[in-house]
Amino acid sequence: MHLTPARRAYASVRFLTSPRTGRLAAITGLPQEGPGIPIVHVRTAIGQTVGPAQTNRGRLGHFIVTGPDSAAVERQAEQILARITVVTDSDRAPHHAGSPAIPGPGPEREATHAP
């Protein structure tokens, strides 16, 4: 069997995680599914206990970005991830999804990668 590509496109997935343990209070800033964002899936319900992702099961959800240019897809995925905020009942300040907190002076600062 010989397969022939029907189109040339790129995709990138970003996972939603929480760096702190607590009850999930909210996830804000999620994109809407549509052209270029075929999947937005949250698998964790508000009120469930969440914490740092140690395995795939620790991820709160994910979204996928698609497009004709790999660099543009990666940029868009990172921009979307930066707008998503995960709030737990143990938070003093909300943090970005997929971004483990980095201790430092003043308000918490976040990294920009997902486990």
N, C-alpha and C positions, 0 to 999 in steps of 0.2 A: 504494500500500500504506500502510495506517495502522496504526501500532503503538500498543498500549495497555499501559501499565506493569502488570506482574503483582504488583508489590510495591514498597514504598518502603524503601530501605535505603542505607547508606553503607559505603564501604570506604576503607581507607588502607593503603599499602604502605610498608615500611621496608626499606632495603637494608643489608646487612652489608658493612662495609669494614674495611680495616686501614690505619692511618696510617703504619705502618713497614714497611720491606722486611725480609723474612726468610722462613724456611720455616714454614708453618702447622703449629703444634703441637696446637692444640685450639680448638674453639668450644664454649663452655659456656653453659648457661642458655637454650637454645633452647626455645620453647614447643612443645607437642604440637598437632598438627592436631586440630581438633574444632569444635564449634559456636562461631562467632565468630572462629575462626582457620582458614579453609579451606585455606590454603597455607603451608607452611614448606619452603623449598627451599634447600639448600646445594649450590652447583655446583663448589666447590673442594675437592679431596681433601687430607687431612692429608698433610704432607710436600711439598706443592707450594710453590713460591716465590710469595709475595704481596707487595704493596706498596700505596702509596696509589692509590686509584682515579682514573685519568686519563680513563677511558672506561667505558661500561657493562660491558665485558669485565673490568674490574678489580674489579667487585663480587664478593664471595664468595658471595652468596646474597641471599634476601629472605624476608619473610613478609607476609601480608595479614591485616588485622583487619577484620571486618564487624560491623554492628549497626544498630539503628533510629535512633540519635542521633549526629549528626556529631561533636559535642564529646566524647562518651563514647568514640567510636571513636578519635579522635585521642589522647586521654589514655591509653587502654589501649595503643595502639601505642607511645607514648613510654615508658610504664612497662615494657613488654616489652623494648624496645630497651635500656633502662638496665640490665636484668638479664643481657643477653647479653655474654659476654666472648670476645674473640679473643686467642689467645696465639700468638706467633711465637717462634722460637728466639732471636731478637735482643732479646726483651723482658727488661727488668729487672723490670717489673711488668706484669700484664695490663691491657688497656684495653677499654673498652666498644665493641662493634661499631657502626659507623656514626659514630664520634666521633673526629675527628682530635685528636691530642694537642696540648695548649697548653703550651709551656714555662713553667716557673715554679719557685719554690723547693720543695724537698722532693719528695715523690712526684709523678709526673705527674698533671695534671688534664686532664679531657676536656671537650670541647664536646658538645652534644647534637643535632647535625644530621648528616645523611648527604649525600654528594655525589650 
